[in-house]
Amino acid sequence: MSRQSEAVEIFIKIRPADIAYFNFTIDAYEGISSVRTMDGKKGLIKILIPIAFVDDVKSLLKEIKKEISFLEFL
């Protein structure tokens, strides 16, 4: 199985001021994803999600959207 088929990447566009909150929230759920800030000034974040946790992370993103605004794209 290739590495690409083992994980899903989601890219997030967020206000730079909200990056820390977003990262801390995702990191609180240890092991369900890896968050990387691609460009802090532009508010671009990449989330790498193991296939087994995609639904969990998508549910978590819906909850985070209740607190802060961001756009998701693949």
C-alpha positions in Angstrom: 0.0 0.0 0.0 1.4 3.4 -0.9 1.8 6.2 1.6 -0.7 8.3 -0.3 -3.4 5.7 0.1 -2.8 5.4 3.8 -3.5 9.1 4.5 -5.6 12.0 3.3 -4.4 15.6 3.1 -6.7 18.5 3.7 -5.6 22.1 3.3 -7.1 24.9 5.4 -7.2 28.6 4.8 -7.6 30.4 8.1 -7.0 33.8 9.6 -3.4 33.9 10.8 -4.5 35.0 14.2 -6.5 31.7 14.6 -3.7 29.3 13.6 -2.5 28.6 17.2 -6.1 27.9 18.4 -6.7 25.6 15.5 -3.4 23.7 16.0 -3.9 23.4 19.8 -7.4 22.1 19.3 -6.4 19.4 16.7 -3.3 18.5 18.7 -5.5 17.8 21.8 -6.7 14.7 20.0 -3.4 13.0 19.9 -2.7 10.7 17.0 -5.7 11.5 14.8 -3.8 13.8 12.5 -0.7 15.8 11.9 -1.0 19.6 11.4 1.6 21.6 9.5 1.5 25.4 9.0 2.5 25.9 5.4 2.4 29.7 5.4 1.6 31.4 8.6 1.3 34.9 7.1 -1.3 33.6 4.6 -3.0 31.3 7.1 -2.4 28.1 5.1 -2.4 24.8 7.0 -2.1 21.2 5.9 -3.6 18.4 7.9 -2.4 14.8 7.2 -5.0 12.3 8.4 -4.6 8.5 8.6 -7.5 6.9 6.7 -8.8 5.3 9.9 -9.4 8.8 11.4 -10.8 10.8 8.4 -14.4 10.7 9.7 -13.3 11.7 13.2 -11.2 14.6 11.9 -14.1 15.8 9.7 -16.4 15.8 12.7 -13.8 17.7 14.7 -13.5 20.3 11.9 -17.2 20.8 11.9 -17.0 21.5 15.7 -14.1 23.9 15.3 -16.0 25.8 12.6 -18.5 26.7 15.3 -15.7 28.7 17.0 -13.6 30.1 14.1 -14.0 30.5 10.4 -11.9 28.6 7.8 -12.1 27.1 4.3 -11.2 23.5 3.5 -9.9 22.3 0.2 -8.2 19.1 -1.0 
